[in-house]
Amino acid sequence: MAKKPGIFPTFFISGFECSTFLWKDKKRQNLVAETQHDIFAAPDYKTLRHLGIAVAREGILWPMVDTAGSYNFFSYRSYYCDMQEQRILPIWDFCHYGYPDDLDPFTSNFTARFVAYCRVAATYVSAHLPRPYYFTPINEITFFSFCGGEWGWVAPYKNTKDDRFRMRMALCKAAIADVKAIREVLPDARMIHIDPLVQVVAPHNRPDLQPAAYNETYVNTFLAWDIICGKEHPELGGSPEILDIVGASNYSFGQMEYRESGPHQVLEPDDDRIKPIFLVPAGRKS
């Protein structure tokens, strides 16, 4: 356990994969089932406790829970008992790359349906578990927008930069509205908005692409957070209180060489353009 007061009870936190995207083959994925966490949640939590970890991200699977506005949370009852037995604090993830089949992020109904689902889910959580409450409204908005808005990997299978930008705006709008709705139910609920850190560099033979690479690294990477906190597009209603806690993902493929179309090219491990996440100050040993 943490010896000093902090946001979470332990320094290390964990998470169980909970993606529910429609992949390129148009088939619904359920990573909770594929990893069998739905079957082995109790021993999973026990393992966390053995490792000294008391926090876990858990997904409430929107496409499986919400059927045309009718909700079924039955499968989560055992989770609550197992969490309390092992004293695991959950961070509830409400949208992890997946949404119900009859929805489209580019339609106005998306936000309304998402808000309704999250309000019910937050109420259900609060009825079964004690405070404090932590939520991630929409996981990795920036990466989700790339995958579904420009690269066509997951639904809604769009393929242009404009679609990526529009999808990011739609997801930010839904996330902002969702936070407000959750806090109508749980005023002291904390929010965690997560996105990957990236570094994009220009190809050696294309120095003219350096401005575009710079924009990807230092503008687009942080734009979703800027919108949610109200710094950009304040008409969507963002504010620092809505952004609340920021979580940064660090992936092995997060440093890339810029491509004008399609996914950027991942840098090889020995590429001298790779930058460390943390820089050690001069005169100090790492």
VEXGUPA-209926 format. One record per residue (C-alpha): x, z, y; residue in one letter; chain. Coordinates in steps of 0.001 Angstrom, whole numbers, plus 500000, padded with zeros to 6 digits. Layout:
! residues N
<x: X z: Z y: Y res: A chain: A>
...
//
This chain:
! residues 286
<x: 500000 z: 500000 y: 500000 res: M chain: A>
<x: 501098 z: 499389 y: 503569 res: A chain: A>
<x: 502762 z: 502449 y: 505131 res: K chain: A>
<x: 501789 z: 501467 y: 508675 res: K chain: A>
<x: 498353 z: 500394 y: 509936 res: P chain: A>
<x: 497892 z: 496645 y: 509839 res: G chain: A>
<x: 495256 z: 493998 y: 509398 res: I chain: A>
<x: 495360 z: 494295 y: 505600 res: F chain: A>
<x: 496050 z: 497213 y: 503253 res: P chain: A>
<x: 499046 z: 495520 y: 501572 res: T chain: A>
<x: 501806 z: 493330 y: 503007 res: F chain: A>
<x: 501325 z: 490621 y: 500381 res: F chain: A>
<x: 497919 z: 489024 y: 499965 res: I chain: A>
<x: 496761 z: 486559 y: 497345 res: S chain: A>
<x: 494116 z: 483946 y: 496686 res: G chain: A>
<x: 492361 z: 482199 y: 493839 res: F chain: A>
<x: 492020 z: 478426 y: 494094 res: E chain: A>
<x: 488414 z: 477573 y: 494960 res: C chain: A>
<x: 488328 z: 473872 y: 495912 res: S chain: A>
<x: 485015 z: 472102 y: 495272 res: T chain: A>
<x: 485704 z: 468609 y: 496598 res: F chain: A>
<x: 484269 z: 465301 y: 495447 res: L chain: A>
<x: 487443 z: 463440 y: 494447 res: W chain: A>
<x: 488160 z: 459707 y: 494601 res: K chain: A>
<x: 486299 z: 459207 y: 491322 res: D chain: A>
<x: 483168 z: 460679 y: 492988 res: K chain: A>
<x: 483189 z: 463584 y: 490505 res: K chain: A>
<x: 482731 z: 467162 y: 491688 res: R chain: A>
<x: 485727 z: 469435 y: 491111 res: Q chain: A>
<x: 485373 z: 473190 y: 490621 res: N chain: A>
<x: 488819 z: 474767 y: 490554 res: L chain: A>
<x: 487437 z: 478255 y: 489966 res: V chain: A>
<x: 486065 z: 477037 y: 486644 res: A chain: A>
<x: 489097 z: 474877 y: 485839 res: E chain: A>
<x: 491450 z: 477848 y: 486267 res: T chain: A>
<x: 488922 z: 480081 y: 484426 res: Q chain: A>
<x: 488979 z: 482665 y: 487191 res: H chain: A>
<x: 485210 z: 482824 y: 486813 res: D chain: A>
<x: 485757 z: 484129 y: 483277 res: I chain: A>
<x: 488845 z: 486290 y: 483859 res: F chain: A>
<x: 488188 z: 487729 y: 487320 res: A chain: A>
<x: 488445 z: 491326 y: 486088 res: A chain: A>
<x: 491918 z: 490968 y: 484498 res: P chain: A>
<x: 492984 z: 488797 y: 487443 res: D chain: A>
<x: 492215 z: 491649 y: 489843 res: Y chain: A>
<x: 493886 z: 494125 y: 487534 res: K chain: A>
<x: 497030 z: 491968 y: 487588 res: T chain: A>
<x: 496978 z: 491945 y: 491398 res: L chain: A>
<x: 496812 z: 495737 y: 491460 res: R chain: A>
<x: 499709 z: 495921 y: 488999 res: H chain: A>
<x: 501715 z: 493743 y: 491411 res: L chain: A>
<x: 500833 z: 495952 y: 494379 res: G chain: A>
<x: 498501 z: 493403 y: 495995 res: I chain: A>
<x: 495119 z: 494588 y: 497260 res: A chain: A>
<x: 493801 z: 491475 y: 499052 res: V chain: A>
<x: 492488 z: 488228 y: 497547 res: A chain: A>
<x: 490893 z: 485123 y: 498964 res: R chain: A>
<x: 487728 z: 484358 y: 497017 res: E chain: A>
<x: 485516 z: 481315 y: 497385 res: G chain: A>
<x: 481759 z: 481340 y: 497568 res: I chain: A>
<x: 481213 z: 477810 y: 496318 res: L chain: A>
<x: 478862 z: 476136 y: 498785 res: W chain: A>
<x: 477984 z: 473087 y: 496621 res: P chain: A>
<x: 477128 z: 475332 y: 493661 res: M chain: A>
<x: 475354 z: 478088 y: 495589 res: V chain: A>
<x: 473256 z: 475955 y: 497972 res: D chain: A>
<x: 470748 z: 473550 y: 496463 res: T chain: A>
<x: 468751 z: 471978 y: 499294 res: A chain: A>
<x: 468705 z: 475277 y: 501166 res: G chain: A>
<x: 467877 z: 477422 y: 498123 res: S chain: A>
<x: 470625 z: 479925 y: 497273 res: Y chain: A>
<x: 471837 z: 481402 y: 494002 res: N chain: A>
<x: 474498 z: 484135 y: 494195 res: F chain: A>
<x: 473863 z: 485537 y: 490712 res: F chain: A>
<x: 477314 z: 484668 y: 489358 res: S chain: A>
<x: 479024 z: 486779 y: 492044 res: Y chain: A>
<x: 477558 z: 490126 y: 491001 res: R chain: A>
<x: 480283 z: 490798 y: 488436 res: S chain: A>
<x: 482951 z: 489923 y: 491024 res: Y chain: A>
<x: 481779 z: 492723 y: 493292 res: Y chain: A>
<x: 482001 z: 495343 y: 490543 res: C chain: A>
<x: 485438 z: 494144 y: 489429 res: D chain: A>
<x: 486737 z: 494090 y: 493021 res: M chain: A>
<x: 485571 z: 497614 y: 493692 res: Q chain: A>
<x: 486991 z: 498916 y: 490426 res: E chain: A>
<x: 490455 z: 497584 y: 491326 res: Q chain: A>
<x: 490042 z: 498218 y: 495086 res: R chain: A>
<x: 490590 z: 494559 y: 495985 res: I chain: A>
<x: 489654 z: 493503 y: 499518 res: L chain: A>
<x: 488219 z: 489958 y: 499508 res: P chain: A>
<x: 488594 z: 487243 y: 502122 res: I chain: A>
<x: 485497 z: 485112 y: 501566 res: W chain: A>
<x: 486097 z: 481373 y: 501862 res: D chain: A>
<x: 482820 z: 479558 y: 502590 res: F chain: A>
<x: 483922 z: 475906 y: 502532 res: C chain: A>
<x: 487011 z: 474785 y: 500631 res: H chain: A>
<x: 486966 z: 470971 y: 500872 res: Y chain: A>
<x: 483473 z: 470818 y: 499375 res: G chain: A>
<x: 479879 z: 470670 y: 500603 res: Y chain: A>
<x: 476504 z: 469883 y: 498948 res: P chain: A>
<x: 475918 z: 466350 y: 497705 res: D chain: A>
<x: 473065 z: 465655 y: 500112 res: D chain: A>
<x: 475067 z: 466461 y: 503255 res: L chain: A>
<x: 477404 z: 464458 y: 505494 res: D chain: A>
<x: 479739 z: 466121 y: 508035 res: P chain: A>
<x: 478958 z: 463359 y: 510531 res: F chain: A>
<x: 475250 z: 464251 y: 510733 res: T chain: A>
<x: 473645 z: 466942 y: 512864 res: S chain: A>
<x: 472090 z: 468592 y: 509807 res: N chain: A>
<x: 475529 z: 469549 y: 508501 res: F chain: A>
<x: 476095 z: 472362 y: 510993 res: T chain: A>
<x: 472562 z: 473724 y: 510701 res: A chain: A>
<x: 472719 z: 473834 y: 506909 res: R chain: A>
<x: 476200 z: 475359 y: 506901 res: F chain: A>
<x: 475199 z: 478082 y: 509349 res: V chain: A>
<x: 472096 z: 478943 y: 507332 res: A chain: A>
<x: 474115 z: 479191 y: 504109 res: Y chain: A>
<x: 476870 z: 481314 y: 505674 res: C chain: A>
<x: 474392 z: 483707 y: 507261 res: R chain: A>
<x: 472743 z: 484301 y: 503887 res: V chain: A>
<x: 476117 z: 484575 y: 502115 res: A chain: A>
<x: 477422 z: 487118 y: 504637 res: A chain: A>
<x: 474233 z: 489158 y: 504281 res: T chain: A>
<x: 474585 z: 489083 y: 500495 res: Y chain: A>
<x: 478229 z: 490176 y: 500634 res: V chain: A>
<x: 477428 z: 493058 y: 502997 res: S chain: A>
<x: 474695 z: 494281 y: 500658 res: A chain: A>
<x: 477133 z: 494618 y: 497750 res: H chain: A>
<x: 480511 z: 495523 y: 499222 res: L chain: A>
<x: 481637 z: 498020 y: 501873 res: P chain: A>
<x: 483460 z: 497201 y: 505084 res: R chain: A>
<x: 485740 z: 495690 y: 506249 res: P chain: A>
<x: 484618 z: 492057 y: 505957 res: Y chain: A>
<x: 486875 z: 489012 y: 506250 res: Y chain: A>
<x: 485776 z: 485378 y: 506189 res: F chain: A>
<x: 487300 z: 481904 y: 506346 res: T chain: A>
<x: 484490 z: 479621 y: 507524 res: P chain: A>
<x: 486136 z: 476269 y: 506682 res: I chain: A>
<x: 489516 z: 476099 y: 504987 res: N chain: A>
<x: 492225 z: 473884 y: 506500 res: E chain: A>
<x: 490101 z: 471831 y: 508876 res: I chain: A>
<x: 493039 z: 469600 y: 509834 res: T chain: A>
<x: 494047 z: 468806 y: 506249 res: F chain: A>
<x: 490400 z: 468374 y: 505190 res: F chain: A>
<x: 489958 z: 465876 y: 508029 res: S chain: A>
<x: 492981 z: 463878 y: 506868 res: F chain: A>
<x: 491840 z: 463862 y: 503228 res: C chain: A>
<x: 488217 z: 462975 y: 503913 res: G chain: A>
<x: 488455 z: 461268 y: 507292 res: G chain: A>
<x: 491522 z: 459012 y: 507127 res: E chain: A>
<x: 492964 z: 458869 y: 503615 res: W chain: A>
<x: 489681 z: 458554 y: 501699 res: G chain: A>
<x: 490788 z: 461006 y: 498995 res: W chain: A>
<x: 487669 z: 463196 y: 499111 res: V chain: A>
<x: 484129 z: 462922 y: 500436 res: A chain: A>
<x: 483073 z: 461577 y: 502892 res: P chain: A>
<x: 485761 z: 458952 y: 502014 res: Y chain: A>
<x: 486521 z: 457646 y: 505516 res: K chain: A>
<x: 489636 z: 455597 y: 506266 res: N chain: A>
<x: 490514 z: 455552 y: 509971 res: T chain: A>
<x: 492212 z: 457819 y: 512489 res: K chain: A>
<x: 489036 z: 457761 y: 514566 res: D chain: A>
<x: 487087 z: 459064 y: 511585 res: D chain: A>
<x: 489708 z: 461776 y: 511089 res: R chain: A>
<x: 489300 z: 462894 y: 514706 res: F chain: A>
<x: 485488 z: 462784 y: 514461 res: R chain: A>
<x: 485510 z: 464759 y: 511241 res: M chain: A>
<x: 487765 z: 467416 y: 512747 res: R chain: A>
<x: 485382 z: 467788 y: 515686 res: M chain: A>
<x: 482400 z: 468070 y: 513332 res: A chain: A>
<x: 484110 z: 470715 y: 511193 res: L chain: A>
<x: 485230 z: 472699 y: 514254 res: C chain: A>
<x: 481686 z: 472605 y: 515612 res: K chain: A>
<x: 480353 z: 473926 y: 512302 res: A chain: A>
<x: 483044 z: 476625 y: 512073 res: A chain: A>
<x: 482371 z: 477888 y: 515603 res: I chain: A>
<x: 478612 z: 478029 y: 515006 res: A chain: A>
<x: 479209 z: 479745 y: 511689 res: D chain: A>
<x: 481337 z: 482535 y: 513178 res: V chain: A>
<x: 478635 z: 483255 y: 515731 res: K chain: A>
<x: 475993 z: 483383 y: 512996 res: A chain: A>
<x: 478036 z: 485696 y: 510758 res: I chain: A>
<x: 478618 z: 488092 y: 513635 res: R chain: A>
<x: 474904 z: 488260 y: 514275 res: E chain: A>
<x: 474744 z: 489827 y: 510802 res: V chain: A>
<x: 478121 z: 491623 y: 510835 res: L chain: A>
<x: 479350 z: 492140 y: 514416 res: P chain: A>
<x: 482709 z: 493570 y: 513297 res: D chain: A>
<x: 483509 z: 490806 y: 510780 res: A chain: A>
<x: 486992 z: 489317 y: 511064 res: R chain: A>
<x: 487694 z: 485578 y: 510830 res: M chain: A>
<x: 490752 z: 483834 y: 509413 res: I chain: A>
<x: 491262 z: 480157 y: 510266 res: H chain: A>
<x: 493894 z: 478469 y: 508125 res: I chain: A>
<x: 495748 z: 475166 y: 508454 res: D chain: A>
<x: 499089 z: 473804 y: 507229 res: P chain: A>
<x: 502230 z: 473799 y: 509332 res: L chain: A>
<x: 503785 z: 470335 y: 509361 res: V chain: A>
<x: 506745 z: 468507 y: 510797 res: Q chain: A>
<x: 506562 z: 464717 y: 511151 res: V chain: A>
<x: 509612 z: 462649 y: 512090 res: V chain: A>
<x: 510033 z: 458986 y: 512942 res: A chain: A>
<x: 511705 z: 456636 y: 510431 res: P chain: A>
<x: 515413 z: 456090 y: 511124 res: H chain: A>
<x: 514772 z: 452433 y: 511963 res: N chain: A>
<x: 511678 z: 453093 y: 514127 res: R chain: A>
<x: 512641 z: 455306 y: 517066 res: P chain: A>
<x: 509645 z: 453824 y: 518888 res: D chain: A>
<x: 507413 z: 455951 y: 516620 res: L chain: A>
<x: 508954 z: 459217 y: 517791 res: Q chain: A>
<x: 506161 z: 459934 y: 520332 res: P chain: A>
<x: 503531 z: 459469 y: 517611 res: A chain: A>
<x: 505483 z: 461702 y: 515219 res: A chain: A>
<x: 505862 z: 464331 y: 517935 res: Y chain: A>
<x: 502110 z: 464221 y: 518603 res: N chain: A>
<x: 501336 z: 464750 y: 514927 res: E chain: A>
<x: 503696 z: 467747 y: 514802 res: T chain: A>
<x: 502982 z: 469542 y: 518053 res: Y chain: A>
<x: 499466 z: 468460 y: 519054 res: V chain: A>
<x: 497341 z: 467403 y: 516085 res: N chain: A>
<x: 498646 z: 470191 y: 513859 res: T chain: A>
<x: 497205 z: 472811 y: 516206 res: F chain: A>
<x: 494206 z: 471006 y: 517695 res: L chain: A>
<x: 491601 z: 472567 y: 515381 res: A chain: A>
<x: 492799 z: 476040 y: 516361 res: W chain: A>
<x: 492809 z: 475000 y: 520030 res: D chain: A>
<x: 489197 z: 473838 y: 519720 res: I chain: A>
<x: 488062 z: 476966 y: 517886 res: I chain: A>
<x: 489652 z: 479220 y: 520525 res: C chain: A>
<x: 488080 z: 477185 y: 523354 res: G chain: A>
<x: 491310 z: 475786 y: 524775 res: K chain: A>
<x: 490207 z: 472230 y: 523950 res: E chain: A>
<x: 486634 z: 470904 y: 523943 res: H chain: A>
<x: 485157 z: 474126 y: 525340 res: P chain: A>
<x: 481704 z: 472502 y: 525208 res: E chain: A>
<x: 481674 z: 473381 y: 521483 res: L chain: A>
<x: 481655 z: 477082 y: 522359 res: G chain: A>
<x: 485025 z: 478201 y: 521012 res: G chain: A>
<x: 486775 z: 481357 y: 522193 res: S chain: A>
<x: 489781 z: 483527 y: 521222 res: P chain: A>
<x: 487412 z: 485991 y: 519559 res: E chain: A>
<x: 486113 z: 483220 y: 517314 res: I chain: A>
<x: 489629 z: 482080 y: 516369 res: L chain: A>
<x: 490553 z: 485726 y: 515692 res: D chain: A>
<x: 493238 z: 485587 y: 512934 res: I chain: A>
<x: 495373 z: 482507 y: 512255 res: V chain: A>
<x: 496742 z: 481756 y: 508800 res: G chain: A>
<x: 499429 z: 479103 y: 508251 res: A chain: A>
<x: 499937 z: 477276 y: 504959 res: S chain: A>
<x: 503467 z: 476127 y: 504106 res: N chain: A>
<x: 503516 z: 473312 y: 501564 res: Y chain: A>
<x: 506464 z: 471595 y: 499927 res: S chain: A>
<x: 505084 z: 468287 y: 501230 res: F chain: A>
<x: 504589 z: 469544 y: 504780 res: G chain: A>
<x: 507624 z: 467743 y: 506251 res: Q chain: A>
<x: 507101 z: 464014 y: 506418 res: M chain: A>
<x: 508207 z: 460690 y: 507837 res: E chain: A>
<x: 505597 z: 459015 y: 510027 res: Y chain: A>
<x: 503535 z: 456115 y: 508698 res: R chain: A>
<x: 501258 z: 454070 y: 510924 res: E chain: A>
<x: 498620 z: 453825 y: 508184 res: S chain: A>
<x: 497966 z: 455949 y: 505121 res: G chain: A>
<x: 499589 z: 459283 y: 504314 res: P chain: A>
<x: 502980 z: 459991 y: 505856 res: H chain: A>
<x: 505960 z: 459855 y: 503487 res: Q chain: A>
<x: 507138 z: 463239 y: 502212 res: V chain: A>
<x: 510816 z: 463900 y: 503022 res: L chain: A>
<x: 513174 z: 464293 y: 500094 res: E chain: A>
<x: 514490 z: 467856 y: 499583 res: P chain: A>
<x: 518005 z: 466884 y: 500734 res: D chain: A>
<x: 516849 z: 465062 y: 503888 res: D chain: A>
<x: 518810 z: 466433 y: 506850 res: D chain: A>
<x: 515722 z: 466180 y: 509055 res: R chain: A>
<x: 514003 z: 469038 y: 507231 res: I chain: A>
<x: 513702 z: 472140 y: 509389 res: K chain: A>
<x: 513508 z: 475725 y: 508127 res: P chain: A>
<x: 510317 z: 477617 y: 508828 res: I chain: A>
<x: 512254 z: 480561 y: 510223 res: F chain: A>
<x: 515432 z: 480189 y: 512238 res: L chain: A>
<x: 517999 z: 482993 y: 511905 res: V chain: A>
<x: 519352 z: 484004 y: 515334 res: P chain: A>
<x: 523056 z: 483401 y: 515930 res: A chain: A>
<x: 525201 z: 486275 y: 514769 res: G chain: A>
<x: 522706 z: 487499 y: 512167 res: R chain: A>
<x: 522822 z: 486971 y: 508431 res: K chain: A>
<x: 519750 z: 485619 y: 506651 res: S chain: A>
//
